[in-house]
């Protein structure tokens, strides 16, 4: 296991003047939710997620050493400042820049070369922007992979293990759940006694047996509400500090993660459904019982949940839902029943989606160099 100090480099053995990399990193959907955090993006409880395949961010990083090019983009770059241009889908995106600036400030101690270069960050999502799918996880993971690729040029002796764990560690400092988007298919983040190598500092691949029932598991995302949330996740996490039910919730997350170890091995879909749906509703219960309290579900979210329950009771098809911190519904089901579930979604659920929009996704493998 790596510690924080392991990620602070001594000195680099190589130099590089300029170049570029391109990585894609997927979003992920938590089964056991992380809600509440300590300083430095440390989770208050462990979580486990399915890495997705189709909902991803593709980020190209161009870099030029400042001494090699004192004037960048028509501006003189200052040696002791971060210097970067940010493009979203090929166009300048000024309102994203403060988040990237904050990220660079957090990770500079671990990547001391950051002020030596001017960066051009060109990023795009494969899913519609403002579709209500969190792009911070995929976006920060993709950016972390690019920065680690540059560090590997400066330190060619770096091992693959170190490369991926440090990328996950850095991604976490940009967006907590981003640390679960580096590797696939099932990722654990947070210390859990019964899971070897698990860490609060980065995500690790689930180390135990996963039954064939969960191979190619499907996630159809129903876009109920694409507007901006009235309460951000950052604010929501902070409200757990004085929450009357916080400690019990954190204990419950550990218990549910332990249950999933056995469920993943046995392939018991009924038990999987109980844990996953309970986790989704508990997440929203924490929001509704915080002070100030808030509700991110919409009336159509509840319509979909009730329709899924009715369909499952009548057909005994193992389909269930989970929710992120928002109104959209992730419909989870095994590949073996995908035809019937997709028919059900088209017949009964798209009517509750904004503009009848939904996205078909499934378990994926994590970040990929392009």
Helices and strands as residue ranges (DSSP letters): G 4-7, E 18-32, E 37-38, G 39-41, E 42-43, E 47-65, G 66-68, E 71-72, E 75-76, E 83-88, E 91-92, H 94-107, G 114-116, E 117-125, H 136-154, H 160-174, G 176-180, E 186-189, E 203-205, G 212-214, E 218-222, H 233-238, H 246-266, H 269-288, H 299-315, E 320-323, E 329-333, G 335-337, H 338-344, I 345-349, G 350-352, G 354-356, E 358-362, E 368-369
